[in-house]
Amino acid sequence: MATQMAELTTMEPISTRPATSTIIKVEDLWKTYDMGSEQQVHALRGVNIEIKRNEYVAIMGPSGSGKSTLMNLIGCLDSPSKGNYWLNGHVVSELDDDELPLIYNGTASEERIRRAKDALRKVDLEPRMMHKPNELSGGQRQRVAIARALVNNPSIILADEPTGNLDSQTGNEIMGLFDHLHSQGNTIVLVTHEKDIAEYAHRVIYIRDGIIADDRKTGRHA
């Protein structure tokens, strides 16, 4: 009996599966980097977040806060050191490479061309289809990047500093495009350090020192 009790106390707690209305859920998410000489940096320290389908969320925080680390984990570009992550009801750690959302899917060339044209149409760039990158403005190149993300008709759009290096007018145009994509049913998650950009979202999550410092609706949507 003593042995059985010892085994029970070392078991991981059973996590609750997210509701069907939840598209992203992270639970007790940690990301730790080993810097050598027994020194560790905790980029994330037990983060808990749920994002519903068709939410528009901005993640804010100072440099080194962990916001880009969190975005990389949500985008399956990195793996957590500890914790659970559900994407569209699936535990990400249990998915194989063919099931992860950011892989090449072998679409036929004719279908790729059709999807590319459709994506460029959505960002108002179809007339520029044959232009080279150096023939496009900064804002147009940003629209191309968004079109590239739209090719596979994703339900989630992740954007890290989408208005970086753009002037105010062009940045506002890009954010207007995100508003439109959100109205079409997409879930939008963006990282930004600019408060006025975050205000376009319906909800802002503030990260500081690897933990959630605040999570609130924006003034427009409170």
HUDAPE-V348664 format. One record per residue. N is the residue number from 0. BURIAL is # if it has 16 or more other C-alpha atoms within 10 Angstrom, else .. Layout:
N:BURIAL, N:BURIAL
//
This chain:
0:., 1:., 2:., 3:., 4:., 5:., 6:., 7:., 8:., 9:., 10:., 11:., 12:., 13:., 14:., 15:., 16:., 17:#, 18:., 19:., 20:., 21:#, 22:#, 23:#, 24:#, 25:#, 26:#, 27:., 28:#, 29:#, 30:#, 31:., 32:., 33:., 34:., 35:., 36:., 37:., 38:., 39:., 40:., 41:#, 42:#, 43:#, 44:#, 45:#, 46:#, 47:#, 48:., 49:#, 50:#, 51:#, 52:#, 53:#, 54:#, 55:#, 56:#, 57:#, 58:#, 59:#, 60:#, 61:., 62:., 63:., 64:#, 65:#, 66:#, 67:#, 68:#, 69:#, 70:#, 71:#, 72:#, 73:#, 74:#, 75:#, 76:., 77:., 78:#, 79:#, 80:., 81:., 82:#, 83:#, 84:#, 85:#, 86:#, 87:#, 88:#, 89:#, 90:., 91:#, 92:., 93:., 94:., 95:., 96:., 97:., 98:., 99:., 100:#, 101:., 102:., 103:., 104:., 105:., 106:., 107:., 108:., 109:., 110:., 111:., 112:., 113:., 114:#, 115:#, 116:#, 117:#, 118:#, 119:#, 120:., 121:#, 122:#, 123:., 124:#, 125:., 126:., 127:., 128:., 129:., 130:., 131:., 132:., 133:., 134:., 135:., 136:., 137:#, 138:#, 139:#, 140:#, 141:#, 142:#, 143:#, 144:., 145:#, 146:#, 147:., 148:#, 149:#, 150:#, 151:#, 152:., 153:., 154:#, 155:#, 156:#, 157:#, 158:#, 159:#, 160:., 161:#, 162:#, 163:., 164:., 165:., 166:., 167:., 168:., 169:#, 170:#, 171:#, 172:., 173:#, 174:#, 175:., 176:#, 177:#, 178:#, 179:., 180:#, 181:#, 182:., 183:., 184:., 185:#, 186:#, 187:#, 188:#, 189:#, 190:#, 191:#, 192:#, 193:., 194:., 195:., 196:#, 197:#, 198:#, 199:#, 200:#, 201:#, 202:#, 203:#, 204:#, 205:#, 206:#, 207:#, 208:#, 209:#, 210:#, 211:#, 212:., 213:., 214:., 215:., 216:., 217:#, 218:., 219:., 220:., 221:.
//
